[in-house]
Amino acid sequence: MKKDPHLIQQFLLQQQEQHLYRRPRLSESAQQPVMYINGKQLLTFCSNDYLGLANHPKLTEAFQTAAKKYGVGSGAAHLVNGHNIEHQLLEEEIATFTGRKRALLFSTGYMANLGTIAALAEKGETIFQDKLNHASLIDAGRLSDATMWRYPHNDHDNLAKRLARQEASSMIITDGVFSMDGDCAELSGLATLAKQHQCWLMVDDAHGFGVLGASGAGLTEAQDLTSDQVPILMATLGKAAGTAGAFIAGDNDLIEYLIQSARTYVFTTAMPPAIAAAGRMSLKLIQEESWRREQLQQNIKQFRQGAEASGLPLMPSNTAIQPIMVGSSRTALDCSEQLLARGILVTAIRPPTVPKNEARLRVTLSASHTALQIEQLLEALATLEVMQQVQ
Ligand SMILES: Cc1ncc(COP(=O)(O)O)c(C=O)c1O
């Protein structure tokens, strides 16, 4: 039966009353620290463009050159005739960069996660996920035929006990860098458990790829894990890489299996070839311009030192994601609005993205922020009335 229109209205009203209503903001700028949004010039601290590549002239040029040659749309799925030479080369270059045999492109990270998990997890098996994993991983677990168990955040003892009870364990799945908290998974412990229980370990490194590790290959590089220990590596290209899409990297059989059976790979149009061409340029810059990672680290240090000096409730994160926990959705919204009045955009993250009473301001930093801009943010945060109450 059709959903009762009154229920829809009631839901919308309830979202407003509970300070959970969301609206897209209208941007008329390229992605960069100072943007023109909803008709106002704002200094932004909410993008995932951690290396400042989304608006890099070399990416734009690579995109334009490929678009002139191949047009805009890919026209079909990879398995029909949409698999362009730019896709193929990007897959090969990602495989080399991540130290894996093969890589497979998906149009979004959400689709990479849905397709991969649904293809690998069978009925009668259990998949294990960190409670704070990204929504796309949780949805993938729900949509798969397997049973899902969510272990408390980074609690390997709890996971080990549960694994010991389970007969058919299929996958352990974790975010590399947790998207709303900014802390990292401890991968070697998970790899050991996966090996002991003969299950896959899948790492979603959406927020680590490009920014962590000496060459930018991500958390597996930073924590020195082999492809044997992390056989399924996923990352998105829409964050530090500054383009769009995502990949799964792994051994030959895994990739061949996904080509045959990941429905979000088979039954969808391939990403535009020009996006893949821009992605190839981005991979090159990630490797060649290590100063971007160094600058980002410097910015993180400056922000944390300043925030600690003002007594702001920081979370234990050393990554570009620096949330400030405020508790209620109302307070988070108040803080965000007060910052907005000062020309600074930091988004309030509220349930269901985070647990109830754990609403926060999610500050994200980029290599393209200047020291002065970070100082401006710190000054504005320190003077927030509501922020002084939560300290
Ligand atoms: C950890 C994580 N995984 C997956 C995704 C989904 O990636 P995409 O935006 O490419 O769909 C995101 C965010 O968007 C994310 O933060």
The ligand as an SDF file (V2000), in Angstrom:
LIG
                    3D

 16 16  0  0  0  0  0  0  0  0999 V2000
   34.2080    5.4750    4.8950 C   0  0  0  0  0  0  0  0  0  0  0  0
   33.4080    5.7510    3.6530 C   0  0  0  0  0  0  0  0  0  0  0  0
   33.1510    4.7420    2.8130 N   0  0  0  0  0  0  0  0  0  0  0  0
   32.4270    4.9360    1.7020 C   0  0  0  0  0  0  0  0  0  0  0  0
   31.9350    6.1630    1.3740 C   0  0  0  0  0  0  0  0  0  0  0  0
   31.1180    6.3220    0.1310 C   0  0  0  0  0  0  0  0  0  0  0  0
   31.9160    6.7870   -0.9100 O   0  0  0  0  0  0  0  0  0  0  0  0
   31.2890    7.5940   -2.1310 P   0  0  0  0  0  0  0  0  0  0  0  0
   31.0440    8.9840   -1.6640 O   0  0  0  0  0  0  0  0  0  0  0  0
   32.2940    7.4880   -3.2150 O   0  0  0  0  0  0  0  0  0  0  0  0
   30.0040    6.8890   -2.4650 O   0  0  0  0  0  0  0  0  0  0  0  0
   32.1910    7.2600    2.2270 C   0  0  0  0  0  0  0  0  0  0  0  0
   31.7060    8.6440    1.9800 C   0  0  0  0  0  0  0  0  0  0  0  0
   31.1860    9.1130    1.1020 O   0  0  0  0  0  0  0  0  0  0  0  0
   32.9430    7.0460    3.3940 C   0  0  0  0  0  0  0  0  0  0  0  0
   33.1830    8.0530    4.2430 O   0  0  0  0  0  0  0  0  0  0  0  0
  1  2  1  0
  2  3  1  0
  2 15  2  0
  3  4  2  0
  4  5  1  0
  5  6  1  0
  5 12  2  0
  6  7  1  0
  7  8  1  0
  8  9  2  0
  8 10  1  0
  8 11  1  0
 12 13  1  0
 12 15  1  0
 13 14  2  0
 15 16  1  0
M  END
$$$$
